């Protein structure tokens, strides 16, 4: 097998995922806008906390093993080893079932012994507990499809179905119910995620090689156990870095600041989608090109993608930074302008810095240097967490946004240095 799909397929994949992201990003932002206006700052802050908590709880058996599933599936596909591919798929789903049971048990103990019985706190915890299992499985499905070189299909469930159905269910609830509350908002998100998971499973069944269904699973448990912890820790630090501000503010009971930070995050995520697309396209290619030793070709391809990615992000980021206040007033409403404008500008600068550094963590992981990638990500987590704890109580959403932006940029610069040391090339813009 060649080092990757033909050039025309790269271009089609990039254009396809770009079109999907561009088409569905308004759905995600519109969902945030509708919920922020319908629930108000206090309940929207609780909703944001519940979603962030579910995202973190989904890590052990979802995003935590996504990169490992992707790498093993891509390499098995290259070798036409369908038995190993079937083994990867089965072990990933077994891990999701095991982790769900363990976390549900811990949640039940917490609810019976610590939770004070407040109805809104109970709704927040219950919503997070019901939401995280399908989120985990969606991440596994994405890794399987991406490893099979279907990057566009891998993101349909997460990028299109989940936010689209979530928006549909929320609008239906607002129209049909006499009062749209926090509980209804969480129920709409859970239902949308379950339907998106069903759609993703159907897509995998249609696109998987026919030999996969007939293959007797073969497992490399020892190698997978050795690799899964670094991959899981990398995913944990990545996700926790993105959600830590929300979690800290929510834990302090600062619902208004939590809502403001979620609003700012929703606006700033516009700038991250070029890097997301870059990673979707390059990850399976990088895994195969590292395996076949085509480092010079990968270096050139990575640098070219990094420069295009930064240019696109900058074209969107500069207007967002300059006109943050009127954009927020027009979209989320005047209630959020005073609290979310500066956090949005800070996060936007942080996103541009991240994009400029390039896909450093992905390259280290695909090259088999998960431990090196984790060291840089762990530094990011320590900085973000320490700054969030120090700044969030006094400065609210602004302090949390600064913690996230500053810590993430510093951590990614460390990862770039690790790429130079271990991979012997720099995947940055310059």
N, C-alpha and C positions, 0 to 999 in steps of 0.2 A: 504494500500500500504506500502511496506517496505521502509526503509530509503533511498534507492537508488537502482540502477541497481545491478545485481550480480557482484561479483569481476571480473569475466571473461569479463563482458561488460566494466568495467572500463579499464581493460588492453587493450581491443580492441579499445576503444575510444582513449586512450592515444597513442597507436601505430598508429592509423589512422590519428589523427591530427598531430602527429609528422612526419609521412611520408608525409603528405600534405605540412606541413610547410617546411620541408627539400627539397621537390621536387620543391616547388614554390619560395622559397627564391632566388635561382639563377635567376629566371625570373625577380624579383624585382630589384636585384642588376644589372643584365644585362641591364634592361631598363634604369637605372640610368647611367650606363656606356655609352650606345649608345647615350643617349641624351646629356650627358656632353661632349662627343667628337664631336657630330654633331652640337651642338649649340654654343660651346665655353663658357668660364667662364661667360661673361657678360649676354648673353641671357639665359644660363642655370640658372644663379642666378635669373633672372626674372621669369623663369618657376617655380623654386623652391618656390619663394615667392607666386606665384599664387596658387600653390597646397596647400601650408601651409595656405593661406588665406581661400581657399575653405574648408579645413579641420576644421578651426575654425568656419566658418559660418555654417557648417553642425551641429554644436554641439547642438543648442537648441532642434531640433526635430529629432536628429539621435543618436549619442553617448550619448547625454544628457538624453535620456529616455531609452536607451538600457538596463541598469541594472534594472530599474523598470519593463520594459516589460519582461525581463528574469525572475525576481523573481515572478511576478504575474502569468506568464504563467506556471512556474514550480509548484507553489502551486496550481493553478487551475487544472493542469494535475493530481497532486497527489489526489485531491478531486474529479476528474472527473467532474469538473464544466465547461462544454463546453460553456455555455452561458456567463460566466465571461471571459473565454478565448477569445471568439469572441468580447466581449466588449473591452478588452485590445487591440486587433489587430486593431479594427476600430478607437478607440481614438488615437492610435499612428499615424496612417496614416492621420487622420484629423489634428493632431498637425503639421505634416510635411508640409501639404498643407498651413496651416495658416502661419507658420514661413517663408516658401518660399516667399509667397506674401509680407509679411512685410519687409523681407530683400531685395527683388527686388525693392520695393518702395524706401527704404533708399538708395540703390545703384544708382537708377535713379536720386534722388535728389543730391547725391554726384557728379555724372557724369556731371550734368547740372550746378552745382554751384561752385564746387571746382576743379575738374579735369582740368588740363591745356590744354588738347587736344593732348598731345603727343601720337603718334600712338602706341608705345610700352606700355605705361602706360594704354592706352585704351584697348589694347589686353589683358593685364594682368588682369584688372578688369573684363572685359567681360568673360574671361575664368574662373575666380573664381566664378562669378555669375551663370554661366551655369553648372559648375561642382558640386557645393555643394548640389543641391537637390537630385540627384541620390545617392550621398554619404550618405546623411541622410537616405534615404529609405533602402539602403544596410545595415546600422547599425540596423534598425528596424527589417529587415528580419532575421539578425543574432541572435538578441535577442529572437525572436519568436521560431526559430528552436532550439536554445540552451536550451530554457526553456522546449521544448518538448523532451529533451534528444537526440538531434541529433547534437552533437557538431561538428562532421566532416562535415556534410552537411551545418551547419551554416556558415562555413568559406570558402566554395567553391567559392562563388561569390567574396569575398574580397581577398582571398589569391591566388586563381588560375585563375579565369576568368578575373578579372580586370587587373592584371599585365601581364598575358599571352596575352590577346587581345591588351593591350596597346603596348606591344613589337611588336606584329604582325603588328599593324597599323603604328607604327613608322617606322619599317623597310620597309614596303610598301611605305610609304611616301618618305623615303630617296631614294629608288630605282626609283620610278615612277615620282616624282616631280623634276622639274629643280633646285629648291632651297628649302631646308627644313628649315623653319623659326620657330620663336616662336609661331606664330599663328597656324601653322600646328601641332606643338607639343601639344599645348593645345587642339586642335580639336581632335587629336588622343586619348588623355586621356579622354575627355568627351564621345566620341563614345564608348570607351572600357567600361567605367563605366555604361553607359546605357544598353549595351548588357549584362554585368554582372548582372545588376539588373533584367533584364528580365529572365535570367537563375535562379537567386535566387527565384524569384516569382514562377517559374515553379517547382522548387524543393520543396518549401513549400506546394504547391498544391498537390504534389504527396505524401508527408510524413505526412501531417496533419491528425489527426483522422477524419474519415468520419463524425462523429457526429458534428464536428466543423462547417462544411458547412451548416448543417441544424439547428444549434442553433440560437435562437433569442438573439441578444447581450444584456447583462446585464452590467450595469456600476456601479462602486463604485467611482464616481467622487470626492467625498469629501476626501476619503482616498488617492486617487491618487494625487489630488492637493496638499495635505499635504506632500506627499513623493517626488513629482517630483522635487521640487526646490533643496533639498539636493542632490538628484541623479544628477541633471543637473549641479550643482555647482562642484560636485566631478568630473564629466566628463570634465567640462570646465577646471578645474585646471590640470587634468591629461593631456589633449590634449594641452592646452596652454603651460604647462611646456615643452612639447616635441617640440612645434613649436615656442616658443617665441624667440629663438635665430635667426631663419630664419626671423621672422617677424620684429624684431628690426633692423637687418642688412638691410633687404629690405626697411624698412621705412627710414633708413638713406641714401639709395641710394648706398649702398656698394655691387654692384652686384658680384664682384669677391669674396669677403668674404662670401656672401650668398651662392655662388656656392660651395666654399670650405667647408662650414659647412654642406651643403646638402650631399656632397660627403662623409664627415666624418660620418655623421649620417647613410648613406646607408651602410657603412662598419660596424659600431658598432651595427646595428640592428640585426646582426647575433647572438649576445650574448643575446638578449632579448627573442628569440623564446621559450626557455625552460620554462620561467616564463609564457609566453603567453599560452602555452599548459597546464601548471599547472592550470591556472585560468579557461580555457575553460572546463576542466574536473571537477574541484572542485566546481565551482560556483553553478550549480543546485543541486549538492549533499549537499553543505553547507546550502543552503536555506531550504532544506527538513530536514536535520539533526538538525539544530537549532530549527526548528518547532517541531520536535519530541523529543527534549531534549537529543540527543545522543552526548553530548559534548566530553566525553572521547574518543569515537571512532573517532570523527572529529579531535581532537587534535593529536592523533597518526597518522592519515592519512595525515594531513597537514605537520607535522614534517618530515615524510618519504618522501613526495613529494618535500619538500623544499631542503632536502639534495641531492636528485638525481638531481634536477634542477640546483643547484649550481655547482655540479660536472661537468655536461655537459657544462655549460656556461664557466667554468674555462678552460676546455680542448680546447675550441675554442678561448677563450680570450687571453690566454698567448701568443700563436704564433702571434695573430693579433697585440698585443702591441709591441712585440719584432721586428717584421718585417713589421711595418706599411709602411715605405717609399718604399721598393721594391714592396710591394703588390699594393700600389697606382700607382706606375709608370707602372706596368704591366697591370693594369686594366683601370683606369680612364685616364692615360696618364701623361706625365711629367709636363704638365701645372699645375697640382694640387698637386704635391709632396711638394713643398715649403710651400704652404698655408694650406694643409689639414692633414699633418702627425701628428703634435702635437694635433690638435683638435680630430683626430681619437683616439689617445692614451688616451687622457683625457676622452672622452666619453666611451671608452672601460672600463676604471677603474670604471667610474660611473655606468655602466650597471652591472658590477660584484657586486658592493656594493648593488644595488637595489635587485638583485637576492638573495643575502645573507640574506636580511631582510625578504623575504617571501611575500606571497600574502596578505599583511595586509589590504589594502584598500578593496579588494574584500570580505574578511571575515567580516569586519565591516559592509559593505553594505548588505550582505546577511543575517546578523543577525538582521537587522533593526536599526543599529546605524549609519545611513547616516550622521547625524549631527556631530558625533564624527569623522567619516572619513573625512568629509569636513574640520574640523578644522586643521587636519594635512596637507591636500592637500592645504589649503589656505596659510598656513605658507610656504609651498614649493613655491607656486606661488609668494608670496611677495619676498622671497629670490632670486629666479631666475630672476624675473623682475628687481629688484633693481640692482643686480650684472650685468645683461645684459646691462642695461642702462649705468652703470658706466664703464664697461670694454670693451664693443663692439666698441665704437668709437675709442678708443686708440689701442686696441689689435685685432680687427677684429674677425675672426672666432675663434681664440684661446680664446679670452676673453669670447665670447658667449658660447663656449663649456664648459669652466670652470664654468660659471654661471649655466648652465643646470645640469652638473654633481654634483657639490657641493650642490646646492639647493635641487635637487631631493633626494640625499642620506640623507640629514638632515631631510627633510620632511618625508621620509619613516621611519626613526628611531623614529620620534615622533609618527607616526602611530603604530609602534610596541609597544610603551609604552601605547598607547590608547587601543590596543588589550589586554594587560595585565590587565589594569584597568577595562575594560568593559566585556571582554570575559573570563578573568581569565586564559588565556594561551598565550604562546609566540610562534608564528608560524615561528620563525627564524631558521636559519641553526643550531645555537648553543643555 
